[in-house]
Amino acid sequence: MEKFIKGMSLSALAAIGMTQAQAGEQEVRDAMASALPQYTIDQIDAHEGSGLYTVTLENGPVVHVTQDGGYFVAGDLYRIDGQQLVNETEQKKLAQLENIPESEMVVFKAKNEKAHMTVFTDISCGYCRMLHKEVDELNDKGITVRYLAYPRAGVGSDAYNEMVNIWCSDDPKKWLTAAKQGKSVPDNKCTNPVASQYRLGNSVGVRGTPSIILDNGKFIPGYLPAAELAKELNL
């Protein structure tokens, strides 16, 4: 996030300023497009509680913009609820993930499920492979592991094509495990969610793998051993 802020020129910051007393989505869209032309706006939503607009940038951060387009904040939006802080940005991320059917994931289901975690994974990253070796231990603890595809090199890369092969195979669990062991996967083609999962990962803040989202809404940007993940889930 610091690189994102430092990379903006003073002229870009100035371009965000607008003089209209009242503004709406189009004014916010115009201001962001002028100040940050390197990003494509994926989605703009009005946030009623704060009066801000939540702007999701494709392959970039989520920012919150004032109604006049004059100011924005890059980072999570928190709501004060009595004596607690509620991270609404993380809640939104979790809601997006929970709307994905498990039929589009590669799921290692716990027999006695007490919790689940969703993991954006690549097939070649070392820490992804370390985590995958602990799937049985996680399952034994009652934690279901649900994988989403995040080929770090992007859509069209070798890793992307390999993940398409996995998702389109007759046994995605078997072939995902094989790929994480360095084995090749037979070519398979089908209508698949790999590209959309990669874009979703970018929109919710994934910048590396594994990126783990627990079912309590906590976002863990990296590897944690099974025992520590269980503690995070109060198991």
Secondary structure, DSSP 4 states (H G I P E B T S, - for coil): -HHHHHTS-HHHHHHH----SS--HHHHHHHHHHH-TTSEEEEEEEETTTTEEEEEEETS-EEEE-TTSS-EEES--EEEETTEEEEHHHHHHHHHHHTS-GGGSEEE--TT-SEEEEEEE-SS-HHHHHHHTTHHHHHHTTEEEEEEE--TT-TTSHHHHHHHHHHTSS-HHHHHHHHHTT--------S-SHHHHHHHHHHTT--SS-EEEETTS-EE-S---HHHHHHHTT-
